[in-house]
Amino acid sequence: MTMPENIPLDSDDLDYLYELYHKNLAPLVAESALEPTASTPHHASEPVSKTYQRAETVPLAETAESTFLSRLRQRASYTDATERRPITDTELATLLAYSYGEIRETEGGEPRRPVASGGACYPLELYPVVVDSLDVEAGMYHFNAQDGTLERLAAGDYSEWLGTSWTWLTDTDAVSAVVVITAAPERAAAKYDELGYLFAGIETGAVIQNLQLVATELGIGSRPHNGLDYRAVRRKLRLRSDEYLMSSVVFAGSTPGGRE
Ligand SMILES: Cc1cc2nc3c(=O)[nH]c(=O)nc-3n(C[C@H](O)[C@H](O)[C@H](O)COP(=O)(O)O)c2cc1C
């Protein structure tokens, strides 16, 4: 394709074209795949991981041991989180700051977060929904990572809404909070084009892991949930078309198996 010669392409025009391109990209996942289903499809069982049967086997040494490694070993998603365990304001702050907050600076004074991020673009957003806390008002919030604050989007009891929009939550799950993770891949795509979308997915996994590890450290039960009504959640959060719903982590009960 050749560019028409008489159209001046200054940076505003380029920005506009660029935005138009990204707004018209197909959704990250087809709508049909996002429909909530009550059961998981059964596929023929496949090997859990790859093996090279004809290759020589080289045994690995015993692993090192430390408090951190022991926490890592304890990370598990709750299966039975029926015991009420309200979340405190310190715990919520710790979960957010140590999963995606600005917790340090480079020597040049640039803010950095607990996850690696392609080009330090940080394309994700975190939305805590607080259900059961003695010192944080119930409601839906946005985590402002730059300021380290919460922005209240709506106050109120969201427990019933969580029960209907999250496929696998039942009345017996003692949910204290949920953190919804979204991505504005444009922030990374400005530097990496379409790879920005891949990077947003990669970063979401790192944030999920941090949320679960910090929850383990604090003695809070956690479980990632993608079984949800995407449309209902997008609507409730009033997400624009260029902000994707990536995942969520539900906090309920105490750390499975207790802490060592
Ligand atoms: C992206 C993602 C989505 C998940 N979605 C759900 C879900 O919708 N419902 C659920 O009960 N568990 C969900 N899980 C939890 C997994 O079932 C769980 O991590 C897996 O069984 C391994 O167990 P572990 O986390 O205790 O090691 C999800 C996990 C991930 C990483």
The ligand as an SDF file (V2000), in Angstrom:
LIG
                    3D

 31 33  0  0  0  0  0  0  0  0999 V2000
   -6.1590  -18.0000   34.7290 C   0  0  0  0  0  0  0  0  0  0  0  0
   -6.7980  -18.8890   35.7610 C   0  0  0  0  0  0  0  0  0  0  0  0
   -8.1710  -18.9960   35.8230 C   0  0  0  0  0  0  0  0  0  0  0  0
   -8.7780  -19.7900   36.8070 C   0  0  0  0  0  0  0  0  0  0  0  0
  -10.1380  -19.8140   36.8760 N   0  0  0  0  0  0  0  0  0  0  0  0
  -10.7380  -20.5210   37.8570 C   0  0  0  0  0  0  0  0  0  0  0  0
  -12.1540  -20.4970   38.0160 C   0  0  0  0  0  0  0  0  0  0  0  0
  -12.8730  -19.8630   37.2670 O   0  0  0  0  0  0  0  0  0  0  0  0
  -12.6990  -21.1920   39.0160 N   0  0  0  0  0  0  0  0  0  0  0  0
  -11.9420  -21.9130   39.8930 C   0  0  0  0  0  0  0  0  0  0  0  0
  -12.5070  -22.5210   40.8080 O   0  0  0  0  0  0  0  0  0  0  0  0
  -10.5920  -21.9500   39.7820 N   0  0  0  0  0  0  0  0  0  0  0  0
   -9.9760  -21.2730   38.8010 C   0  0  0  0  0  0  0  0  0  0  0  0
   -8.6080  -21.2720   38.6870 N   0  0  0  0  0  0  0  0  0  0  0  0
   -7.8140  -21.9930   39.6890 C   0  0  0  0  0  0  0  0  0  0  0  0
   -7.2490  -23.2880   39.1470 C   0  0  0  0  0  0  0  0  0  0  0  0
   -8.2560  -24.2590   39.0620 O   0  0  0  0  0  0  0  0  0  0  0  0
   -6.1330  -23.7440   40.0850 C   0  0  0  0  0  0  0  0  0  0  0  0
   -5.0970  -22.7890   40.0390 O   0  0  0  0  0  0  0  0  0  0  0  0
   -5.5770  -25.1010   39.6610 C   0  0  0  0  0  0  0  0  0  0  0  0
   -6.5220  -26.1110   39.9430 O   0  0  0  0  0  0  0  0  0  0  0  0
   -4.2670  -25.4450   40.3590 C   0  0  0  0  0  0  0  0  0  0  0  0
   -4.4460  -25.4480   41.7640 O   0  0  0  0  0  0  0  0  0  0  0  0
   -3.5510  -24.5350   42.7300 P   0  0  0  0  0  0  0  0  0  0  0  0
   -3.7530  -23.1020   42.3220 O   0  0  0  0  0  0  0  0  0  0  0  0
   -4.0790  -24.8250   44.1010 O   0  0  0  0  0  0  0  0  0  0  0  0
   -2.1380  -24.9460   42.5640 O   0  0  0  0  0  0  0  0  0  0  0  0
   -7.9780  -20.5110   37.7170 C   0  0  0  0  0  0  0  0  0  0  0  0
   -6.5850  -20.4160   37.6310 C   0  0  0  0  0  0  0  0  0  0  0  0
   -5.9960  -19.6040   36.6800 C   0  0  0  0  0  0  0  0  0  0  0  0
   -4.5120  -19.4680   36.6380 C   0  0  0  0  0  0  0  0  0  0  0  0
  1  2  1  0
  2  3  1  0
  2 30  2  0
  3  4  2  0
  4  5  1  0
  4 28  1  0
  5  6  2  0
  6  7  1  0
  6 13  1  0
  7  8  2  0
  7  9  1  0
  9 10  1  0
 10 11  2  0
 10 12  1  0
 12 13  2  0
 13 14  1  0
 14 15  1  0
 14 28  1  0
 15 16  1  0
 16 17  1  0
 16 18  1  0
 18 19  1  0
 18 20  1  0
 20 21  1  0
 20 22  1  0
 22 23  1  0
 23 24  1  0
 24 25  2  0
 24 26  1  0
 24 27  1  0
 28 29  2  0
 29 30  1  0
 30 31  1  0
M  END
$$$$
